[in-house]
Amino acid sequence: MARRRHGERDEAGNLSLSLRDLTGFDGRCDAILLTTDPVFQPSNDSAPLAPWRMALAGLPPKPEEAGQVDLVVVGGGYGGMGAARCEFKVEKADGNVHADAVQLLPK
């Protein structure tokens, strides 16, 4: 559940904003929205929210086509690196590997 705190408005001087995670493991803050409109309430429905966030981030509405691939590994933890290494060994796959991960792959 989101918790909100309202502060005082100060037009002069510098502003700093900080966020402290009080939820523990797996806590997540997806976004911080700042607005001058006191009655603005963004939609909580994912259908209009996704394109709105893409537009605010300056991203195109649809991702660019990257071509066909057999496997995509997301994440460089033990599971992700193990999957990438296994695929590399079995298929002698070509692909993009992050520089930090190269040392874990066979030569």
The first five atom37 places (N, CA, C, CB, O) and aatype in JSON, in Angstrom:
{
  "aatype": [12, 0, 1, 1, 1, 8, 7, 6, 1, 3, 6, 0, 7, 2, 10, 15, 10, 15, 10, 1, 3, 10, 16, 7, 13, 3, 7, 1, 4, 3, 0, 9, 10, 10, 16, 16, 3, 14, 19, 13, 5, 14, 15, 2, 3, 15, 0, 14, 10, 0, 14, 17, 1, 12, 0, 10, 0, 7, 10, 14, 14, 11, 14, 6, 6, 0, 7, 5, 19, 3, 10, 19, 19, 19, 7, 7, 7, 18, 7, 7, 12, 7, 0, 0, 1, 4, 6, 13, 11, 19, 6, 11, 0, 3, 7, 2, 19, 8, 0, 3, 0, 19, 5, 10, 10, 14, 11],
  "atom_mask": [
    [1, 1, 1, 1, 1],
    [1, 1, 1, 1, 1],
    [1, 1, 1, 1, 1],
    [1, 1, 1, 1, 1],
    [1, 1, 1, 1, 1],
    [1, 1, 1, 1, 1],
    [1, 1, 1, 0, 1],
    [1, 1, 1, 1, 1],
    [1, 1, 1, 1, 1],
    [1, 1, 1, 1, 1],
    [1, 1, 1, 1, 1],
    [1, 1, 1, 1, 1],
    [1, 1, 1, 0, 1],
    [1, 1, 1, 1, 1],
    [1, 1, 1, 1, 1],
    [1, 1, 1, 1, 1],
    [1, 1, 1, 1, 1],
    [1, 1, 1, 1, 1],
    [1, 1, 1, 1, 1],
    [1, 1, 1, 1, 1],
    [1, 1, 1, 1, 1],
    [1, 1, 1, 1, 1],
    [1, 1, 1, 1, 1],
    [1, 1, 1, 0, 1],
    [1, 1, 1, 1, 1],
    [1, 1, 1, 1, 1],
    [1, 1, 1, 0, 1],
    [1, 1, 1, 1, 1],
    [1, 1, 1, 1, 1],
    [1, 1, 1, 1, 1],
    [1, 1, 1, 1, 1],
    [1, 1, 1, 1, 1],
    [1, 1, 1, 1, 1],
    [1, 1, 1, 1, 1],
    [1, 1, 1, 1, 1],
    [1, 1, 1, 1, 1],
    [1, 1, 1, 1, 1],
    [1, 1, 1, 1, 1],
    [1, 1, 1, 1, 1],
    [1, 1, 1, 1, 1],
    [1, 1, 1, 1, 1],
    [1, 1, 1, 1, 1],
    [1, 1, 1, 1, 1],
    [1, 1, 1, 1, 1],
    [1, 1, 1, 1, 1],
    [1, 1, 1, 1, 1],
    [1, 1, 1, 1, 1],
    [1, 1, 1, 1, 1],
    [1, 1, 1, 1, 1],
    [1, 1, 1, 1, 1],
    [1, 1, 1, 1, 1],
    [1, 1, 1, 1, 1],
    [1, 1, 1, 1, 1],
    [1, 1, 1, 1, 1],
    [1, 1, 1, 1, 1],
    [1, 1, 1, 1, 1],
    [1, 1, 1, 1, 1],
    [1, 1, 1, 0, 1],
    [1, 1, 1, 1, 1],
    [1, 1, 1, 1, 1],
    [1, 1, 1, 1, 1],
    [1, 1, 1, 1, 1],
    [1, 1, 1, 1, 1],
    [1, 1, 1, 1, 1],
    [1, 1, 1, 1, 1],
    [1, 1, 1, 1, 1],
    [1, 1, 1, 0, 1],
    [1, 1, 1, 1, 1],
    [1, 1, 1, 1, 1],
    [1, 1, 1, 1, 1],
    [1, 1, 1, 1, 1],
    [1, 1, 1, 1, 1],
    [1, 1, 1, 1, 1],
    [1, 1, 1, 1, 1],
    [1, 1, 1, 0, 1],
    [1, 1, 1, 0, 1],
    [1, 1, 1, 0, 1],
    [1, 1, 1, 1, 1],
    [1, 1, 1, 0, 1],
    [1, 1, 1, 0, 1],
    [1, 1, 1, 1, 1],
    [1, 1, 1, 0, 1],
    [1, 1, 1, 1, 1],
    [1, 1, 1, 1, 1],
    [1, 1, 1, 1, 1],
    [1, 1, 1, 1, 1],
    [1, 1, 1, 1, 1],
    [1, 1, 1, 1, 1],
    [1, 1, 1, 1, 1],
    [1, 1, 1, 1, 1],
    [1, 1, 1, 1, 1],
    [1, 1, 1, 1, 1],
    [1, 1, 1, 1, 1],
    [1, 1, 1, 1, 1],
    [1, 1, 1, 0, 1],
    [1, 1, 1, 1, 1],
    [1, 1, 1, 1, 1],
    [1, 1, 1, 1, 1],
    [1, 1, 1, 1, 1],
    [1, 1, 1, 1, 1],
    [1, 1, 1, 1, 1],
    [1, 1, 1, 1, 1],
    [1, 1, 1, 1, 1],
    [1, 1, 1, 1, 1],
    [1, 1, 1, 1, 1],
    [1, 1, 1, 1, 1],
    [1, 1, 1, 1, 1]
  ],
  "atom_positions": [
    [[0.84, -1.16, 0.0], [0.0, 0.0, 0.0], [0.89, 1.24, 0.0], [-0.96, -0.01, 1.21], [1.86, 1.32, 0.76]],
    [[0.57, 2.18, -0.85], [1.35, 3.41, -0.92], [1.02, 4.3, 0.27], [1.08, 4.15, -2.25], [-0.12, 4.4, 0.7]],
    [[2.05, 4.94, 0.77], [1.85, 5.9, 1.86], [2.28, 7.26, 1.35], [2.66, 5.49, 3.15], [3.3, 7.39, 0.67]],
    [[1.51, 8.26, 1.66], [1.82, 9.6, 1.19], [2.06, 10.53, 2.36], [0.68, 10.14, 0.3], [1.4, 10.44, 3.4]],
    [[3.01, 11.4, 2.19], [3.26, 12.46, 3.16], [3.26, 13.78, 2.41], [4.61, 12.24, 3.93], [3.9, 13.92, 1.37]],
    [[2.56, 14.71, 2.94], [2.52, 16.03, 2.32], [3.39, 16.97, 3.13], [1.07, 16.57, 2.22], [3.38, 16.94, 4.36]],
    [[4.14, 17.8, 2.45], [5.01, 18.74, 3.13], [4.57, 20.16, 2.86], [0.0, 0.0, 0.0], [3.5, 20.41, 2.31]],
    [[5.41, 21.08, 3.24], [5.13, 22.48, 3.01], [5.76, 22.91, 1.69], [5.66, 23.35, 4.17], [6.75, 22.33, 1.24]],
    [[5.17, 23.9, 1.09], [5.64, 24.41, -0.19], [6.55, 25.61, 0.05], [4.46, 24.78, -1.12], [6.16, 26.56, 0.73]],
    [[7.74, 25.56, -0.51], [8.7, 26.65, -0.37], [9.2, 26.99, -1.76], [9.89, 26.26, 0.58], [9.89, 26.19, -2.39]],
    [[8.84, 28.16, -2.24], [9.18, 28.56, -3.61], [10.65, 28.93, -3.78], [8.31, 29.74, -4.04], [11.19, 28.83, -4.88]],
    [[11.31, 29.36, -2.72], [12.68, 29.85, -2.83], [13.68, 28.76, -2.46], [12.89, 31.07, -1.94], [13.37, 27.84, -1.72]],
    [[14.89, 28.89, -3.0], [15.97, 28.0, -2.62], [15.99, 26.7, -3.4], [0.0, 0.0, 0.0], [15.22, 26.5, -4.34]],
    [[16.89, 25.83, -2.99], [17.05, 24.53, -3.64], [16.11, 23.51, -3.03], [18.51, 24.05, -3.53], [15.62, 23.67, -1.92]],
    [[15.88, 22.46, -3.78], [14.99, 21.4, -3.33], [15.73, 20.08, -3.4], [13.69, 21.36, -4.18], [16.45, 19.82, -4.37]],
    [[15.56, 19.25, -2.41], [16.09, 17.89, -2.49], [14.96, 16.93, -2.2], [17.29, 17.68, -1.5], [14.08, 17.2, -1.38]],
    [[14.99, 15.81, -2.87], [13.96, 14.79, -2.73], [14.66, 13.48, -2.46], [13.05, 14.7, -4.0], [15.6, 13.11, -3.16]],
    [[14.22, 12.76, -1.45], [14.82, 11.46, -1.16], [13.72, 10.45, -0.88], [15.8, 11.55, 0.05], [12.61, 10.81, -0.49]],
    [[14.06, 9.21, -1.1], [13.11, 8.12, -0.91], [13.8, 7.06, -0.07], [12.62, 7.53, -2.28], [14.92, 6.64, -0.39]],
    [[13.16, 6.63, 0.98], [13.72, 5.59, 1.84], [12.79, 4.39, 1.81], [13.93, 6.1, 3.29], [11.61, 4.51, 2.11]],
    [[13.34, 3.24, 1.45], [12.54, 2.01, 1.36], [12.28, 1.47, 2.76], [13.26, 0.94, 0.49], [13.22, 1.11, 3.47]],
    [[11.03, 1.42, 3.15], [10.65, 0.89, 4.45], [9.94, -0.45, 4.32], [9.75, 1.89, 5.18], [9.41, -0.98, 5.29]],
    [[9.93, -1.0, 3.09], [9.18, -2.23, 2.85], [10.02, -3.48, 3.01], [8.58, -2.21, 1.48], [9.47, -4.58, 3.1]],
    [[11.35, -3.36, 3.05], [12.2, -4.53, 3.16], [12.45, -5.17, 1.81], [0.0, 0.0, 0.0], [12.34, -4.51, 0.77]],
    [[12.8, -6.44, 1.82], [13.12, -7.16, 0.59], [11.95, -7.12, -0.38], [13.5, -8.61, 0.9], [10.79, -7.22, 0.02]],
    [[12.25, -6.97, -1.64], [11.27, -6.95, -2.71], [10.4, -5.69, -2.71], [10.39, -8.16, -2.62], [9.38, -5.65, -3.38]],
    [[10.79, -4.68, -1.97], [10.07, -3.42, -2.01], [10.33, -2.74, -3.34], [0.0, 0.0, 0.0], [11.37, -2.95, -3.95]],
    [[9.39, -1.93, -3.78], [9.57, -1.32, -5.08], [8.85, 0.01, -5.15], [9.07, -2.26, -6.18], [7.7, 0.14, -4.73]],
    [[9.53, 0.99, -5.67], [8.91, 2.26, -6.01], [9.04, 2.39, -7.51], [9.57, 3.49, -5.24], [10.15, 2.49, -8.03]],
    [[7.94, 2.39, -8.2], [7.96, 2.4, -9.65], [8.22, 3.79, -10.22], [6.66, 1.86, -10.19], [8.88, 3.93, -11.25]],
    [[7.7, 4.8, -9.55], [7.86, 6.15, -10.07], [7.54, 7.17, -8.99], [6.96, 6.37, -11.3], [6.82, 6.89, -8.04]],
    [[8.09, 8.35, -9.17], [7.72, 9.5, -8.35], [7.2, 10.55, -9.32], [8.94, 10.04, -7.48], [7.91, 10.95, -10.24]],
    [[5.99, 10.99, -9.12], [5.36, 11.96, -10.0], [5.28, 13.3, -9.29], [3.95, 11.48, -10.45], [4.71, 13.4, -8.21]],
    [[5.85, 14.31, -9.9], [5.78, 15.67, -9.37], [4.9, 16.49, -10.29], [7.2, 16.3, -9.23], [5.07, 16.46, -11.5]],
    [[3.95, 17.22, -9.72], [3.05, 18.04, -10.52], [2.7, 19.31, -9.76], [1.78, 17.26, -10.88], [2.75, 19.35, -8.53]],
    [[2.34, 20.33, -10.51], [1.87, 21.58, -9.89], [0.36, 21.59, -9.77], [2.34, 22.79, -10.7], [-0.2, 22.51, -9.16]],
    [[-0.32, 20.59, -10.32], [-1.78, 20.5, -10.27], [-2.2, 19.74, -9.02], [-2.35, 19.81, -11.55], [-1.97, 18.53, -8.95]],
    [[-2.79, 20.4, -8.03], [-3.12, 19.73, -6.77], [-4.23, 18.69, -6.88], [-3.52, 20.75, -5.76], [-4.4, 17.89, -5.96]],
    [[-4.99, 18.68, -7.97], [-6.08, 17.7, -8.1], [-5.75, 16.6, -9.11], [-7.36, 18.41, -8.52], [-6.58, 15.71, -9.34]],
    [[-4.55, 16.64, -9.72], [-4.19, 15.62, -10.7], [-4.06, 14.25, -10.03], [-2.87, 15.98, -11.41], [-3.41, 14.11, -9.0]],
    [[-4.69, 13.26, -10.62], [-4.61, 11.89, -10.13], [-4.36, 10.99, -11.34], [-5.94, 11.46, -9.35], [-5.26, 10.84, -12.17]],
    [[-3.17, 10.4, -11.46], [-2.92, 9.53, -12.61], [-3.78, 8.28, -12.54], [-1.44, 9.14, -12.68], [-4.18, 7.84, -11.46]],
    [[-4.07, 7.72, -13.69], [-4.87, 6.5, -13.76], [-4.13, 5.35, -13.09], [-5.21, 6.15, -15.22], [-2.9, 5.28, -13.15]],
    [[-4.86, 4.46, -12.48], [-4.27, 3.26, -11.89], [-4.51, 2.05, -12.79], [-4.86, 3.01, -10.49], [-4.18, 0.93, -12.42]],
    [[-5.08, 2.29, -13.95], [-5.35, 1.23, -14.93], [-4.12, 1.09, -15.83], [-6.64, 1.55, -15.77], [-3.6, 2.09, -16.33]],
    [[-3.66, -0.12, -16.06], [-2.43, -0.32, -16.82], [-2.56, 0.02, -18.3], [-1.97, -1.74, -16.68], [-1.56, 0.35, -18.94]],
    [[-3.77, -0.04, -18.86], [-3.93, 0.23, -20.3], [-3.48, 1.64, -20.68], [-5.4, 0.03, -20.71], [-2.65, 1.77, -21.58]],
    [[-3.98, 2.7, -20.05], [-3.49, 4.04, -20.42], [-2.17, 4.4, -19.75], [-4.53, 5.07, -20.07], [-1.47, 5.3, -20.21]],
    [[-1.82, 3.72, -18.68], [-0.63, 4.08, -17.91], [0.66, 3.73, -18.65], [-0.65, 3.38, -16.57], [1.6, 4.52, -18.62]],
    [[0.72, 2.59, -19.31], [1.95, 2.17, -19.99], [2.36, 3.15, -21.1], [1.76, 0.77, -20.59], [3.52, 3.57, -21.12]],
    [[1.46, 3.53, -22.02], [1.87, 4.49, -23.06], [2.24, 5.86, -22.47], [0.75, 4.66, -24.08], [3.13, 6.54, -22.98]],
    [[1.56, 6.25, -21.41], [1.84, 7.53, -20.76], [3.26, 7.53, -20.19], [0.81, 7.82, -19.63], [4.0, 8.5, -20.35]],
    [[3.64, 6.43, -19.53], [4.99, 6.32, -18.97], [6.04, 6.28, -20.08], [5.1, 5.07, -18.09], [7.11, 6.87, -19.94]],
    [[5.75, 5.58, -21.17], [6.7, 5.52, -22.29], [6.92, 6.92, -22.86], [6.19, 4.57, -23.4], [8.05, 7.31, -23.15]],
    [[5.82, 7.69, -23.01], [5.93, 9.05, -23.54], [6.73, 9.94, -22.6], [4.53, 9.65, -23.78], [7.57, 10.72, -23.05]],
    [[6.49, 9.83, -21.3], [7.23, 10.64, -20.33], [8.72, 10.29, -20.33], [6.65, 10.45, -18.93], [9.56, 11.15, -20.08]],
    [[9.04, 9.03, -20.6], [10.43, 8.6, -20.63], [11.1, 8.89, -21.97], [10.52, 7.11, -20.33], [12.3, 8.66, -22.13]],
    [[10.33, 9.4, -22.94], [10.89, 9.69, -24.26], [11.14, 8.46, -25.09], [0.0, 0.0, 0.0], [11.98, 8.48, -25.99]],
    [[10.42, 7.37, -24.81], [10.59, 6.12, -25.55], [9.48, 5.97, -26.59], [10.58, 4.91, -24.59], [8.4, 6.52, -26.41]],
    [[9.74, 5.24, -27.67], [8.7, 5.02, -28.67], [7.59, 4.13, -28.1], [9.29, 4.38, -29.95], [7.83, 3.37, -27.17]],
    [[6.37, 4.23, -28.67], [5.25, 3.42, -28.16], [5.5, 1.92, -28.24], [4.0, 3.76, -28.92], [5.04, 1.16, -27.38]],
    [[6.23, 1.49, -29.27], [6.54, 0.06, -29.42], [8.05, -0.11, -29.49], [5.86, -0.53, -30.69], [8.74, 0.73, -30.07]],
    [[8.58, -1.18, -28.89], [10.03, -1.41, -28.96], [10.48, -1.67, -30.39], [10.43, -2.59, -28.06], [9.71, -2.16, -31.22]],
    [[11.72, -1.36, -30.65], [12.32, -1.59, -31.96], [12.5, -3.09, -32.17], [13.67, -0.84, -32.11], [12.89, -3.81, -31.25]],
    [[12.23, -3.57, -33.38], [12.42, -4.99, -33.7], [13.91, -5.32, -33.66], [11.82, -5.33, -35.09], [14.72, -4.59, -34.22]],
    [[14.25, -6.4, -33.01], [15.65, -6.8, -32.9], [15.95, -8.04, -33.73], [16.01, -7.06, -31.44], [17.08, -8.52, -33.72]],
    [[14.97, -8.56, -34.44], [15.17, -9.76, -35.22], [14.79, -10.99, -34.43], [0.0, 0.0, 0.0], [14.32, -10.89, -33.3]],
    [[15.0, -12.17, -35.03], [14.64, -13.42, -34.36], [15.8, -13.93, -33.53], [14.22, -14.48, -35.38], [16.96, -13.87, -33.94]],
    [[15.47, -14.42, -32.36], [16.46, -15.02, -31.48], [15.89, -16.3, -30.9], [16.89, -14.04, -30.36], [14.67, -16.46, -30.83]],
    [[16.75, -17.2, -30.47], [16.31, -18.45, -29.85], [16.17, -18.31, -28.34], [17.28, -19.56, -30.17], [15.31, -18.96, -27.74]],
    [[16.99, -17.48, -27.74], [17.0, -17.38, -26.29], [17.39, -15.97, -25.88], [17.97, -18.41, -25.67], [18.32, -15.38, -26.44]],
    [[16.68, -15.44, -24.9], [17.03, -14.16, -24.3], [17.18, -14.41, -22.81], [15.96, -13.05, -24.6], [16.26, -14.92, -22.17]],
    [[18.32, -14.05, -22.25], [18.54, -14.18, -20.81], [18.53, -12.77, -20.23], [19.9, -14.92, -20.49], [19.31, -11.91, -20.64]],
    [[17.65, -12.56, -19.28], [17.54, -11.26, -18.63], [18.04, -11.42, -17.2], [16.07, -10.71, -18.66], [17.5, -12.23, -16.44]],
    [[19.04, -10.67, -16.85], [19.58, -10.74, -15.49], [20.92, -11.44, -15.49], [0.0, 0.0, 0.0], [21.14, -12.41, -16.2]],
    [[21.81, -10.92, -14.68], [23.16, -11.46, -14.63], [23.49, -12.12, -13.3], [0.0, 0.0, 0.0], [24.66, -12.21, -12.92]],
    [[22.46, -12.57, -12.59], [22.71, -13.29, -11.34], [23.14, -14.71, -11.65], [0.0, 0.0, 0.0], [23.46, -15.04, -12.8]],
    [[23.16, -15.55, -10.63], [23.59, -16.94, -10.82], [22.73, -17.65, -11.86], [23.54, -17.7, -9.5], [23.25, -18.36, -12.72]],
    [[21.42, -17.47, -11.79], [20.53, -18.14, -12.74], [20.73, -17.65, -14.16], [0.0, 0.0, 0.0], [20.82, -18.46, -15.08]],
    [[20.81, -16.35, -14.34], [20.98, -15.78, -15.67], [22.31, -16.14, -16.29], [0.0, 0.0, 0.0], [22.37, -16.5, -17.46]],
    [[23.38, -16.05, -15.5], [24.69, -16.39, -16.04], [24.81, -17.88, -16.32], [25.79, -15.95, -15.07], [25.45, -18.29, -17.29]],
    [[24.18, -18.7, -15.47], [24.19, -20.14, -15.72], [23.46, -20.49, -17.0], [0.0, 0.0, 0.0], [23.93, -21.32, -17.78]],
    [[22.32, -19.85, -17.23], [21.56, -20.1, -18.46], [22.35, -19.65, -19.68], [20.2, -19.37, -18.42], [22.39, -20.36, -20.69]],
    [[22.97, -18.49, -19.61], [23.76, -17.99, -20.74], [24.96, -18.89, -21.02], [24.23, -16.55, -20.47], [25.26, -19.18, -22.17]],
    [[25.63, -19.32, -19.97], [26.81, -20.19, -20.13], [26.41, -21.54, -20.73], [27.52, -20.39, -18.78], [27.09, -22.05, -21.61]],
    [[25.32, -22.1, -20.24], [24.84, -23.39, -20.75], [24.49, -23.29, -22.23], [23.62, -23.88, -19.94], [24.88, -24.15, -23.02]],
    [[23.76, -22.26, -22.6], [23.4, -22.08, -24.0], [24.64, -21.9, -24.86], [22.46, -20.87, -24.17], [24.72, -22.43, -25.97]],
    [[25.6, -21.16, -24.36], [26.84, -20.92, -25.09], [27.57, -22.23, -25.33], [27.73, -19.94, -24.34], [28.06, -22.48, -26.44]],
    [[27.66, -23.07, -24.3], [28.38, -24.34, -24.42], [27.64, -25.31, -25.34], [28.57, -24.97, -23.05], [28.27, -25.98, -26.16]],
    [[26.32, -25.4, -25.2], [25.54, -26.37, -25.97], [25.44, -25.96, -27.43], [24.15, -26.53, -25.37], [25.64, -26.78, -28.33]],
    [[25.12, -24.72, -27.67], [24.85, -24.26, -29.04], [26.02, -23.54, -29.69], [23.65, -23.37, -29.04], [25.95, -23.19, -30.87]],
    [[27.08, -23.31, -28.94], [28.18, -22.47, -29.43], [27.59, -21.17, -29.99], [29.02, -23.22, -30.52], [27.93, -20.72, -31.09]],
    [[26.71, -20.6, -29.19], [25.91, -19.45, -29.62], [26.76, -18.2, -29.78], [24.8, -19.18, -28.63], [27.75, -17.99, -29.07]],
    [[26.34, -17.38, -30.71], [26.88, -16.03, -30.85], [25.89, -15.11, -30.16], [27.12, -15.63, -32.36], [24.7, -15.4, -30.11]],
    [[26.36, -14.02, -29.64], [25.43, -13.09, -29.02], [26.15, -11.98, -28.3], [0.0, 0.0, 0.0], [27.38, -11.92, -28.26]],
    [[25.36, -11.11, -27.74], [25.9, -9.99, -26.98], [25.98, -10.39, -25.53], [25.04, -8.72, -27.16], [24.98, -10.8, -24.93]],
    [[27.15, -10.27, -24.96], [27.34, -10.6, -23.55], [27.93, -9.36, -22.89], [28.26, -11.85, -23.36], [28.88, -8.78, -23.39]],
    [[27.37, -8.97, -21.77], [27.87, -7.8, -21.06], [29.32, -8.03, -20.67], [27.01, -7.52, -19.8], [29.72, -9.15, -20.36]],
    [[30.1, -6.98, -20.7], [31.54, -7.08, -20.46], [31.89, -7.77, -19.14], [32.16, -5.71, -20.49], [32.86, -8.51, -19.08]],
    [[31.11, -7.53, -18.1], [31.41, -8.15, -16.8], [31.19, -9.65, -16.83], [30.55, -7.53, -15.72], [31.75, -10.37, -16.0]],
    [[30.38, -10.14, -17.75], [30.04, -11.56, -17.79], [31.0, -12.37, -18.65], [28.64, -11.73, -18.29], [31.02, -13.59, -18.54]],
    [[31.78, -11.73, -19.5], [32.63, -12.44, -20.45], [33.57, -13.41, -19.75], [33.43, -11.46, -21.29], [33.81, -14.5, -20.27]],
    [[34.09, -13.05, -18.61], [35.04, -13.92, -17.91], [34.41, -15.24, -17.47], [35.61, -13.2, -16.71], [35.14, -16.2, -17.22]],
    [[33.08, -15.31, -17.37], [32.42, -16.54, -16.93], [32.15, -17.5, -18.08], [31.14, -16.2, -16.24], [31.83, -18.67, -17.84]],
    [[32.27, -17.04, -19.31], [31.96, -17.88, -20.45], [33.21, -18.59, -20.95], [31.33, -17.06, -21.58], [34.31, -18.03, -20.87]],
    [[33.06, -19.81, -21.46], [34.22, -20.52, -22.0], [34.77, -19.82, -23.23], [33.86, -21.97, -22.34], [34.03, -19.16, -23.96]],
    [[36.05, -19.96, -23.44], [36.67, -19.28, -24.6], [36.61, -20.13, -25.83], [38.11, -18.92, -24.31], [37.08, -19.72, -26.89]]
  ]
}
